[in-house]
Amino acid sequence: MTVHQLPVELVVFAGWLSELAGRLEPGGGWYGVFAARDPEGLRACFDGTEVPPWDVVESLLQDLGEPADGPRAARGRALHRAAAAVHDRAPGAAEVLAERRRLMEREAAYAETRIRTLAETPGAAAELAWARDDLQRARARVAELGARLAGLQGPRRPDAPAPAAAPAPVAAPARAAARRRPRGARYAWLDTEAADAVPEEAQVVPKLPVGGGAAPRGARFGGAPAAPAPAPLPAVDPGQAARAAGNAVYALRRLRAQGRGGEAHGLLCEALAGPPGWLPVLAAELHRAGLAADWATLLWEAASLPPARLAAVAGALADAGRPHDCEQLLRQGVARPVEELASACAALLAEGHQAEAGALLAAFLRVRTPEDAARLAALDPAGLTAPLLAAARTVSPARERDLLHALRVAGTA
């Protein structure tokens, strides 16, 4: 596997962004809009070679139903700022940022013109909502790019002349020219040539996406209804999983070498929030890089995951041919409350992982009392009594007898 030697800040942010995207349905919400219009741009962001505008990240958080002032957004904001600061120090970055700011100023002027026109056009509510969204994004990006440029220039001396004025916005292009590419700030990282290649039939005005659990806010939603229930997680992309694993291992090695153990531990915990199917790939890469201890730490942390998530990780490890890792994870999770273990067993059984559910119950019976096992069975007598007895038989005849007695006393058997 080829691992690009990117600065660790870019690698860590790319891993966080990939984890966020792994929780979303690629064809829905804002993720669907960005993926359809600029797949190469998104791929560059996931690879760590490009830093997306913050409003794009904010939209993906919205797709997930994350509050703008929540802990995940705060973490993403900090990582985004660190990645942007490193990215902007590359040769020629200042010129690129200045050009993008000029583009955003033109986009803002164009959106303002569109809003004035569409506000007086009957039946243009959808296009008007998009234009308002374009204006909001363009203004946010002008401010963001300006701040990044100011950070590169450093503080100005009191006696220094003021910088020359980023030129006045040009007039809005003609309607015929505008049809050549999808307009709007949401497509702003597209190269001109790539944008011109988008077929006109793909440029119809789609329905403006809405976010996760809460009702959408802001002018760009135009009174849209609340979002439907979140879709199931998409299938694992092997290439994306390999890139994420390679980036994570590279970042871990850098952090360990610099003595930044706390950040390395945080990176491992963030990996647990990604798609469960990525973890076996990460395990293989960690062992190949001589970081088996980090994998053991990750499994230990995984034992504290919510029940459904614990079951998903265990199932992914079993499906990927890592039964020992799966059993170790399940053994470490048996100290949890019986209610959580019942939920984990139910999730494993529902996904067809009977062997893993049996392993969890057997590990539970080895370290917990028969009375605890009876309490577990009482939570779902029809679904858990038979698997518990089968697991007890694999432990010992004595454990089976003790369990039967406890079940009779509890009135479950």
Number of C-alpha atoms within 10 A of each C-alpha: 8 8 14 14 10 17 16 21 20 27 27 27 26 28 27 25 24 24 21 21 22 22 19 23 19 18 14 16 22 25 23 17 19 21 16 14 19 19 14 15 21 20 16 14 19 26 24 28 17 18 23 18 19 18 17 16 21 18 21 24 25 22 26 20 17 19 16 13 8 10 11 14 17 13 12 19 16 11 20 23 16 16 22 19 18 14 19 19 12 9 9 9 14 18 12 13 18 17 14 18 22 19 20 26 23 20 25 27 19 23 25 17 15 19 19 12 12 18 14 10 12 7 10 12 13 16 20 24 22 26 26 22 21 27 27 18 24 27 18 18 23 21 14 17 21 17 12 18 20 13 13 14 10 8 8 11 8 7 6 7 8 9 7 6 6 12 8 10 15 13 10 17 11 8 8 7 9 12 14 16 20 22 18 20 29 22 17 22 17 18 11 11 9 12 18 14 11 15 12 12 7 12 14 9 11 11 14 17 20 24 23 22 17 13 14 19 12 10 14 22 21 17 12 15 11 13 17 10 8 16 12 9 14 14 10 13 12 12 9 16 22 19 23 30 25 23 26 25 27 21 24 25 17 15 18 14 10 9 11 12 13 10 15 21 17 10 20 20 16 16 22 20 16 21 25 22 21 24 24 21 19 22 23 16 20 22 14 11 13 11 16 15 11 18 19 15 13 21 25 16 17 23 23 15 16 14 21 17 19 26 30 21 25 31 25 21 24 19 14 13 11 16 16 11 18 23 18 18 25 29 19 18 25 21 16 13 11 18 14 18 25 22 19 24 26 20 20 24 19 11 12 11 21 16 15 21 28 21 20 28 27 24 22 26 22 16 12 13 15 22 16 17 24 26 19 22 25 19 16 15 16 11 15 22 22 13 20 25 23 15 24 27 16 13 16 11 11 11 19 20 15 15 25 21 16 20 22 11 12 14 10 17 16
